[in-house]
Amino acid sequence: MVRERETPFDDEQARFSAGVLGMWILLAVLAVLFVAAILGYLAVRIDNGSAFIPANAPSLPLLLLVSTAFLVLSSLTMQMALRAARTGGASQGRMMMATLGLALGFLVVQALAWRALLAEDFGPTGSLYAWTFFVLTALHGAHVVGGLPPMVITTCRASRGAYTPENHRGIAYCAMYWHFLDGAWLVLYATIWLGSIR
């Protein structure tokens, strides 16, 4: 009888460590993408000086502050869900549902901000300033949308209390990605805001 050979991934902790390493690699790649986008924006902004912002360009919508608050709160509820899973708390499902709701709220408010700008005839084809705004916010929004399917799956599992102190990999991976997106948005928004100063 042939004996099955053990692999490092037979161990729960080894699987978790490998998953965390994989997430760090993914986040490093995404960080390069966001840093490249921000550096490109800064190069264009500095190169064009005061001509970068058209005279009739509207101010950034206050809705962007609302969406920022949604994202920061979603990072907080995600961390609370992770803590509940790590300690065997029953609130993991509720906190994941709150995170999912806030994530959807972020996207809705971002869309409303876009609509408000488009209503003021500030579209991506109107100027380089407008184009860079829409590209940067769309880049981040696409990554939020990309994070929704795993978040939905994780929320469904957390609602059934599937995560335990011994196995909470799903929430841990989601939390890593979500905190990264939160930080990336804060840097992007600060860059856009500073770049909008005439």
N, C-alpha and C positions, 0 to 999 in steps of 0.2 A: 504494500500500500504506500502510495506516494504522499508524503506529508506536505501540506501547504506551507509555503514559505511566508513568514511574517514580514510585513512592510511597515515603515514608520506610520503609514496612514491607517493602520489597524487601531491605533491609539487615538482616543477622542481628543486629547490635548495636542497631539501632533497634527491632526487634521485642522484644528483651530489655528495653531501657529502658522501652518502653511497657508491657510485662508487669509490670515492677517497680512502675511508677507505679500500674497497676491494682491490684496487690496492696496497696500502701500505702493506697489509697483504701478498699479492702475492710477492711483492718485498722483504719483510722480509724473506720469505721462500727461495726465490732464493738467497738472500744474504748469508743465512746459507749454501746453496749448494756450492756457489763459495768460501766462506771462508773455508769450509771443504776441498775442492779440493786444495786450495792454501796451507793450513796447511799440508795436506798430501804430497804435492810436497816438501815443505820446510823440512819436517821430513826426507823424502827419500834423499833429496839433502845433508842435513847436516850429516846424518848417513853414507853416502857413501863417503863423502869428495872428494878428487881429483880423485878417481876411478870412480866417477859418470859420468864424461865426457870422452868418448873414445878418444884416441889420434888422431884418424882420423876423428873425428866429424867436420863437416863444421860449419862455423860461421852462426849465424842467418841471413836469407836473408834480404836485405834492403827493399824488397817488404813489409815486416811487418810494416816498417815505413810509406810506402805509404798507406797501408790499414788503419793504425791508423789515418792518416790525413783524409782519406775518412770518417771514423767514427766520428771524432771530427767535421768535417764540416757538417755531417748529423745531428748532435745534434744541431748545430747552425741553420740550415735551419728548423729543427723541431720547435725550439723555435720561429723562425720568423713566422712560420705558426700558432702557438698557439697565438702569439701576434696579428696577423692579424684577427684571429677568434674572439678574445676577444674584438677587437675594431671595428669589422665589415669591416675590410679591404678586398680588392678584391684579394690580393696576396696569400690567404690561399691555393688555389689550386696549384699555381706555386711552392710555398715553399714545399708543401707536395710531389709534383712530384720530386722536387730536392732531397728531403730526401729519397724518394724511390729509385731514381737513384743512389745516393751515397751509400745506403745500399746494393744494388745489386753490385755496384762497389767494396765495401768492401769484399763481398763474393768471387767475381771473383779474386781479388788480393790475398786473402787468399789462394784460390785454386792454383793460380800460384806459391805462396810461397811454398806450399806443393809439387807441381810438381817439383820445383827447388831442393828441398831437396831430393825427391825420386830419381831424376836424379843423385844425388851425392851418391846414395846408402845409404841414411839416411832414413830408413823406421821405422815404429813403432815397428817392431819385432827385430830390430837390436841391441838395447840396452835399458836399463831402462831410460836413458837420452832421447832417441828418443821417447820412449813410452809415457813418461810424457808430452813431448812437444805436441805430436799429441792429447793426451787425453784432455789437457787443452784448446788447440785451437779449438778442435772439440766440447767441452762442450759449449764454447762461441758461436761458429758458429751455433750450433743447436738452441740456443736461438734466434739468429738473424733470422734464417729461420723461427722459430716459430712466430716471430713478424711480418713477412711479410704479412700473410693473413689479419690481422686487419689493417695493414698499407695500403694495397691495397684498402680495403673497405673505409677506412677513406679518402684516396686520391681521390677516385671516388666521394665521397660525397662533399669533400672540393672543387673539380673542378667544381661542380655545385653550389658552394656558399651556401651549406646547413648549415654551422655552423654560428651562430650568437653570439653576446655578451651575450644573454640570455641562449643559448644552444650551448656550444662548447665541450660537454663531450667527444666525440670521439677523438678529437685532444688532449684534456687534458690527457686522459688515455694513448694514444699512446706516448705522450711526456714523461710522467712519466716512462714508460717502456723503452723508447729509451735512455733517459738520464741515467737510471740505467745501461743499457748494455754498454753505452759509458764509464762510470766510472768503471764498472767491467772489461772491456777490458784494460783500462789504468793500473789498478792494476795487472791484469794477465800478461800483456806484460812486465811491470816492473819486476815482479817476475821471468818470464822466462829469461829476459835479465840478471838480476843479477845472476840467477842460472847458466847461461852459461859462467860466468867468471871463467876461470881456476885458 
